[in-house]
Amino acid sequence: MPVNNSIAAFAEEMTAWRRDLHAHPELKFEEFRTSETVAAKLAEWGIEVHRGIAGTGVVGVLRNGDSGRSIGLRADMDALPMPEETGLPHASTIPGKMHACGHDGHTTMLLGAAKYLAETKNFDGTVHFLFQPGEEGGAGARIMIEEGLFERFPCDSVYGIHNDPGLKLGETSVVAGPILAASDGVTITVQGRGGHAARPHMSLDPILAGAQIVVAIQGIVARRVDPLDSAVISLCQFHAGTANNVIPNTATISGTVRTLRPETRDEMQRLITQIATSTAAMYDAEAVVEYRRGYPPTVNHEAETERAALAAAKVMGVEKVIRSRAPAMGAEDFSYMLLERPGCFLKLGQAAADKGEVPVHNTKYDFNDDALPVGASFFAAIVEQELARG
């Protein structure tokens, strides 16, 4: 794997950074220690540091030459509110918090690229290192943008990486178009009329109405979505009642909706609302639907995807760059950056024979440190390619 030799030379140092971050996970917008660590390293390498955007966000600025061109490289920093069960020496030291999605690795890869680029300065233009808080449900990317990210730190294009335990170490998927789904939330409150369980005819049972709503809504994808399109509706919570002999007044249903196309997203909201309200009305109950738009789909730009594939091939070899892959129905808030600037989001393989295969958001997950110099080398390669001298 022809990773950058200079970056490979400090791979052990990167591993130490990553494991330190892993042992000290911080949740969305609480990344105080993490951002302090990032800022200190950037400053140590002579990179201009800006803090406070989206609270705990950090932006490093590295200039060289006078071309006026610019590029943004993004890494997320937050962890998840879940316990760790890896038993590793560098496991989380904070109960109930864990780097189970690999953001510790993403942050370290970008730091590695920053260290290399600050030392070599083999480019002509400006590199913006975007260390983002709050990816896990906090829409940190959107908040950074709303607080003037791209006005303060102009970027001609933006690039990001996410580890992928479903790909082998040394592989990457670089695919144009939609690669991840929009993620929306829905809560349905069914209002009935409570009463004694022995006299159900004197009540309006919200549990019965709610159960029928669940069944009807789960049929939307099977019968109202084009089989060649993609959508997911998962109703994951149903809460009602406090006793086994009392019909409650209300029932609450909540879940998530995933789509790839804006038209399908609009139709999901319309159909869920229509079906919930009309089904509840069949039982003389009332349903109130709260549909919350979350992250938009992650859509890679055609030209920038080609450029990213070219840079990735320089690091991993063209045969390791996967150019066609079905979208996944997970979500990622780098999507907000791609709505504002052209760019590409890559998936970086980390699965090896003895590590890196546990899926993300799992209590036994750990980032494969062997992927650190690969990701850092890609970030360096895309900068040297896009901001090439001359």
C-alpha positions in Angstrom: 0.0 0.0 0.0 1.9 3.1 -1.2 1.0 5.5 1.6 3.0 8.7 1.9 6.4 7.7 3.3 6.7 10.8 5.4 3.3 10.1 7.0 4.1 6.4 7.4 7.2 7.5 9.4 5.1 8.9 12.2 2.3 6.3 12.1 3.1 5.2 15.6 2.7 8.8 16.8 -0.7 9.0 15.1 -1.7 5.7 16.8 -0.9 7.3 20.2 -3.0 10.4 19.4 -5.9 8.2 18.3 -5.9 6.0 21.4 -5.7 9.0 23.7 -8.8 10.4 22.0 -10.5 7.1 22.2 -9.8 6.8 25.9 -11.4 10.3 26.5 -14.6 10.4 24.4 -16.8 13.4 24.5 -20.4 13.8 23.3 -21.7 16.3 20.8 -20.8 19.9 21.6 -18.9 18.8 24.7 -15.6 18.1 22.8 -13.6 20.5 25.1 -10.6 18.2 25.7 -10.6 17.0 22.1 -10.7 20.5 20.6 -8.0 21.6 23.0 -5.8 18.7 21.9 -6.5 19.5 18.2 -5.8 23.2 18.6 -2.6 22.6 20.5 -1.2 20.3 17.9 -2.1 22.6 15.0 -0.5 25.5 16.8 2.6 23.4 17.5 3.0 22.9 13.8 2.7 26.6 12.9 -0.9 26.3 11.6 -3.2 29.3 12.3 -5.9 28.2 14.7 -9.5 29.5 15.0 -11.8 28.2 17.8 -15.3 28.6 19.0 -17.2 28.1 15.7 -20.3 25.9 16.6 -19.0 26.0 20.2 -16.2 23.4 20.2 -15.3 23.5 16.5 -11.7 24.1 15.4 -10.5 25.4 12.1 -6.8 25.3 11.1 -5.6 27.5 8.3 -2.4 26.8 6.4 -1.3 29.1 3.6 1.5 28.7 1.1 2.1 30.5 -2.2 -0.2 33.0 -3.7 -2.6 31.2 -6.1 -5.8 32.1 -4.3 -7.1 28.6 -4.5 -8.4 26.8 -1.4 -9.6 23.5 -0.2 -11.5 22.2 2.9 -10.8 18.9 4.7 -13.2 17.9 7.3 -13.1 15.5 10.3 -15.8 15.0 13.0 -14.8 14.8 16.7 -17.7 13.6 18.9 -18.4 10.2 20.5 -21.6 8.3 21.3 -23.6 7.9 24.5 -23.0 4.2 24.9 -20.8 1.9 27.0 -17.7 0.3 25.6 -17.1 -3.4 25.9 -13.8 -3.9 24.0 -11.6 -4.6 27.0 -8.7 -2.8 25.2 -6.0 -1.0 27.1 -7.1 2.3 25.5 -10.8 1.7 26.1 -13.0 4.6 27.2 -12.3 5.9 30.7 -15.7 7.6 30.9 -18.7 5.4 31.7 -21.5 5.6 29.2 -19.4 7.3 26.5 -17.6 5.7 23.6 -15.9 6.4 20.3 -18.1 3.8 18.6 -18.2 5.4 15.1 -14.5 6.1 14.6 -14.5 9.9 14.9 -11.3 9.5 16.9 -9.7 8.0 13.8 -11.1 10.7 11.5 -9.7 13.4 13.7 -6.3 11.7 13.9 -6.1 11.2 10.1 -6.7 14.9 9.5 -4.2 15.8 12.2 -1.7 13.6 10.4 -2.3 15.3 7.1 -2.0 18.7 8.8 1.4 17.8 10.3 2.7 16.6 7.0 1.5 19.5 5.0 2.8 22.0 7.5 6.2 20.4 7.3 6.4 20.1 3.5 4.2 22.9 2.1 4.2 21.2 -1.3 1.2 23.1 -2.5 0.1 26.6 -3.6 -3.0 28.0 -2.0 -4.9 27.7 1.3 -5.9 24.5 3.2 -8.7 24.7 5.8 -8.7 21.9 8.3 -12.3 21.7 9.5 -12.6 19.8 12.9 -16.4 19.6 13.4 -18.3 19.0 16.6 -21.7 17.4 16.9 -22.0 15.0 14.0 -24.0 12.4 16.0 -27.4 14.0 15.8 -26.2 17.6 16.5 -26.0 18.8 12.9 -22.6 20.4 13.8 -21.8 20.9 10.1 -25.0 22.9 9.6 -24.3 25.1 12.6 -20.7 25.8 11.5 -22.1 26.9 8.1 -24.8 29.0 9.7 -22.0 30.7 11.8 -20.2 31.7 8.6 -17.8 28.8 8.0 -17.4 29.3 4.3 -17.5 33.1 4.4 -14.7 33.1 7.0 -12.8 30.2 5.5 -13.6 30.0 1.7 -13.2 26.6 0.1 -13.3 25.9 -3.6 -14.1 22.3 -2.7 -14.5 20.1 0.4 -13.6 16.5 1.2 -14.3 14.1 4.0 -13.6 10.5 5.0 -15.6 7.9 7.0 -14.2 4.6 8.1 -16.0 1.5 6.7 -15.7 -1.9 8.4 -17.5 -3.3 5.4 -14.4 -2.6 3.2 -11.0 -4.2 3.4 -8.1 -2.2 4.7 -6.5 -0.4 1.8 -9.8 -0.1 -0.2 -12.0 2.9 -0.6 -15.3 3.6 -2.2 -15.4 6.9 -4.2 -18.9 7.2 -5.8 -20.7 10.1 -7.4 -24.3 10.9 -6.6 -26.2 10.0 -3.5 -24.2 7.7 -1.2 -26.1 8.2 2.1 -29.7 8.9 3.0 -31.7 11.7 4.4 -32.6 11.0 8.1 -35.9 12.3 9.5 -37.7 11.7 12.7 -41.4 11.2 13.3 -43.5 11.2 16.5 -47.2 10.3 16.4 -49.3 11.1 19.5 -52.6 9.2 19.5 -55.2 10.9 21.7 -58.0 8.7 22.9 -60.1 8.6 26.1 -59.0 6.5 29.0 -61.0 4.3 31.3 -61.4 1.0 33.1 -60.0 -2.0 31.2 -63.2 -4.0 32.1 -65.3 -1.4 30.3 -63.5 -0.7 27.0 -66.7 0.3 25.3 -66.8 3.5 27.5 -63.3 4.5 26.3 -61.5 5.3 23.1 -58.5 3.0 23.2 -55.4 4.8 21.8 -53.4 1.5 21.9 -55.7 -0.2 19.5 -55.6 2.9 17.2 -51.9 3.2 17.5 -51.3 -0.5 16.7 -53.3 -0.1 13.5 -51.3 3.0 12.7 -48.1 1.1 13.0 -49.3 -1.7 10.7 -50.6 0.8 8.1 -47.5 2.9 8.1 -45.1 0.0 7.8 -46.9 -0.8 4.5 -46.0 2.5 2.9 -42.6 1.4 1.6 -43.9 -1.9 0.2 -46.9 -0.4 -1.6 -46.4 3.3 -2.2 -42.7 3.6 -3.1 -41.3 2.6 -6.5 -39.4 -0.7 -6.1 -36.4 1.0 -7.9 -36.4 3.8 -5.3 -35.1 3.4 -1.7 -36.9 4.3 1.5 -37.0 3.0 5.1 -39.6 3.6 7.8 -38.7 2.1 11.2 -41.1 2.8 14.0 -39.0 1.9 17.0 -40.9 3.1 20.1 -44.4 2.6 21.3 -45.3 4.0 24.7 -48.7 3.9 26.4 -50.2 3.1 29.7 -49.1 2.8 33.4 -51.2 -0.2 34.6 -52.5 -3.5 33.2 -56.2 -2.6 34.0 -56.3 1.0 32.8 -56.9 2.1 29.2 -54.7 5.2 28.9 -55.6 8.5 27.4 -52.7 8.6 24.9 -50.2 6.5 23.1 -47.0 7.7 21.5 -45.2 6.2 18.5 -41.8 7.3 17.2 -39.2 6.3 14.7 -37.0 7.2 11.8 -37.5 7.7 8.1 -34.7 7.4 5.5 -34.9 8.4 1.9 -32.5 9.2 -1.0 -34.6 11.4 -3.2 -36.2 14.8 -2.2 -39.5 13.7 -3.9 -39.7 10.5 -1.9 -38.9 12.4 1.3 -41.8 14.7 0.7 -44.1 11.8 0.0 -43.1 10.0 3.1 -44.1 13.0 5.2 -47.4 13.3 3.4 -48.3 9.7 3.6 -47.3 9.1 7.2 -49.4 12.2 8.3 -52.4 11.1 6.1 -52.4 7.5 7.2 -51.9 8.3 10.9 -54.7 10.8 11.1 -57.2 8.8 9.0 -56.5 5.5 10.8 -57.0 7.2 14.2 -60.2 8.7 13.0 -61.5 5.2 12.2 -61.5 4.6 16.0 -62.8 8.1 16.9 -59.4 9.0 18.2 -57.1 11.8 17.0 -53.5 11.5 15.8 -51.0 14.4 15.9 -47.9 13.9 13.7 -44.7 15.7 14.3 -42.3 15.1 11.3 -38.8 16.5 11.9 -36.5 16.9 8.9 -33.0 15.8 9.8 -29.8 15.5 7.8 -30.3 15.7 4.0 -28.9 13.0 1.7 -25.2 13.0 1.2 -24.7 13.6 -2.5 -21.2 13.6 -4.0 -20.4 16.0 -6.9 -19.4 14.4 -10.1 -16.2 16.4 -10.9 -14.9 16.4 -7.4 -15.6 12.6 -7.1 -13.4 12.1 -10.1 -10.7 14.2 -8.5 -11.0 12.3 -5.3 -10.7 9.0 -7.1 -7.6 10.2 -8.8 -6.0 11.1 -5.5 -7.1 7.9 -3.8 -5.5 5.8 -6.6 -2.2 7.5 -6.0 -2.3 6.3 -2.4 -4.0 2.9 -2.7 -3.7 1.9 -6.3 -6.5 2.2 -8.9 -7.6 -1.4 -8.3 -8.5 -0.6 -4.7 -10.7 2.4 -5.6 -14.3 1.2 -5.8 -16.3 3.4 -8.2 -19.7 1.8 -8.1 -21.5 0.9 -4.9 -25.1 1.0 -3.8 -26.0 3.9 -1.4 -26.4 3.1 2.3 -29.4 4.2 4.3 -27.4 5.7 7.1 -27.0 9.5 7.3 -24.1 11.9 7.7 -24.1 15.7 8.3 -21.2 16.3 5.9 -24.2 16.4 3.5 -24.7 20.1 4.6 -21.2 21.0 3.5 -21.9 19.3 0.1 -25.0 21.5 -0.3 -22.8 24.6 0.1 -19.6 23.6 -1.7 -18.7 20.9 -4.3 -16.9 18.0 -2.9 -16.8 14.3 -2.1 -17.2 12.0 0.9 -15.2 8.8 0.8 -15.6 5.5 2.6 -12.2 4.1 3.8 -11.9 0.4 4.4 -10.5 -0.8 7.7 -11.4 -4.5 7.9 -8.4 -6.8 8.3 -7.9 -10.5 9.3 -7.7 -9.7 13.0 -9.3 -6.4 13.5 -11.5 -3.6 12.1 -14.5 -5.8 11.1 -16.9 -4.9 14.0 -19.6 -2.5 12.7 -19.8 1.1 13.9 -22.2 2.0 16.8 -21.3 -1.4 18.4 -20.0 -1.7 22.0 -17.1 -3.7 20.7 -16.1 -1.4 17.8 -12.6 0.0 17.6 -11.0 2.0 14.8 -8.2 0.1 13.0 -5.0 2.2 13.5 -3.5 0.7 10.4 -5.9 2.9 8.4 -4.6 6.1 9.9 -1.6 6.7 7.5 -3.9 5.7 4.6 -6.5 8.3 5.3 -3.9 11.0 6.2 -2.1 10.2 2.9 -5.3 10.7 1.0 -5.9 14.1 2.6 -2.3 15.1 1.7 -2.6 13.7 -1.8 -5.9 15.6 -2.6 -4.3 18.9 -1.4 -1.1 18.4 -3.4 -3.2 17.5 -6.4 -5.8 20.2 -6.3 -3.4 23.0 -5.1 -0.5 21.8 -7.2 2.3 24.3 -7.9 2.3 25.8 -11.3 
